[in-house]
Amino acid sequence: MNEIPGDLKFMKSHEWARVEDNGNVTIGISDHAQGLLGDLVYVELPSVGDEVKAGTACAVVESVKAASDVYAPVSGEVLAVNSALGDKPETINEDAYGEGWIFVVKPSNLAEESEELLDPDAYAESIEDDEH
Amino acid sequence: MTNKTILNDAHRALGAKMVDFGGWDMPLNYGSQIEEHHAVRRDAGMFDVSHMTVVDLHGTRTRDFLRHLFANSVDKLKTRGKALYSCMLNERGGVIDDLIVYFLSEDFFRVVVNAATHDKDLAWIEKQARAFEVQVAERADLAMIAVQGPNARAKVQSLLSPATREAAAKVGKFAAVEGDGLFIARTGYTGEDGYEIIVAEKDAVALWSKLKDADVAPAGLGARDTLRLEAGMNLYGQDMDETITPWEAGLAWTVSLEPGRDFIGRAAIEKQKADGVSRTLVGLVMDEKGVLRHGQRVATPQGDGEILSGTFSPTLGKAIAFARVPAGANAGVEVDIRGKLVPVRLVKYPFVRDGKACEGI
């Protein structure tokens, strides 16, 4: 399995969040999650300006096999979405932690909500638990 | 208990992602389902279909028995090796299973049925066979590999002895020949040319390896499903079952109502036809982005229906589906995707044949 970048925080439901230098949060799904889903063929993105709430579904990723909700790791306003995924959803399969990002939020309650997220080691452990 | 085919270790050695399918531990994909799909459309791929059930029927009255057992007419099978696709119906006209039957001699026919329906199929066939004194022999000693794609036949032929190669090269569509210990049928479930090869279990791993060395790409059940739906082929359990008649499953073309043949279910489906069939199976294409999936509600001006098989078509780059809808629905059809109604087009299927989108898709 791919190395998990150390600057990411995770939800048990396989979303990742990266706090950027400007304080905004970039969100995607983990490499493990794309592996479980298989070839992605469609991504339903939130709209710029949407208010998302931590723990609620705000995007959908669909593989040939299944549709899966993407939950917001943190609350806030959607500042940007990765519209390149419209034509190339497989980017998530190829580069889940980089070019395959899904959306960016301006967080409204980051300090408290980030407490709830897992660091890479804890996430790696939770994946292992799933597999047993 | 999970069943394993003789090729199970070979799949695992190739890094296959395994899933349970009808009680069998089978490969879903070996990495990318979409690449496997394209390999079959553009070159050649192979599927382990050893989980399917091969049943040999012996007895002087076998043809008579099959006239009674199947909705399609085995009287169409006049040449040794010729194959026929048929439904096997219950008394109510519901589909017990769909299958392929091969005519090998007047006292020997071979039937290949689905894996998930193994127990009930064998019980039904054995029960009906008694009156005809036909011997029913399940061939658990046989494995099966489907090799499909525009280059599939040439790649298989390159592995055969000269005599068998010649026979395999000459065999027509929907017919089989035997040679080199193989039963080589020009049939399939992908809409591409190719063979389905029945082989003794003890020789199956070697055949798989030789095909691999001949650059035939291993393909899993995931690709098999997208290929068969593009090809407009029904999947038992999803597109039809014992509560659905052939008229309601887009399988009217497989029913032979010639006079004087009293097959099981005939009275029921003739009555339904006379009374009017209220539901029909249609092909759908969605031009908007997204994926059609089993169970989604289909809204039509004539009432609601539902998606039976739905997927993203790798060849077309858009979603396709089979749906069962009220008879007469043909325009103004929408599919409910997560609460949003998305317009879809009703189309004549197959969606894809011989690697290309069909007209009107």
Interface residues (C-beta under 8 A of the other chain):
Chain A: G38 D39 V41 Y42 E44 V60 E62 V64 K65 A67 G86
Chain B: K17 L28 N29 S32 Q33 I34 G222 T226 K289 G290 V291 R293 T311 F312 P314 R338
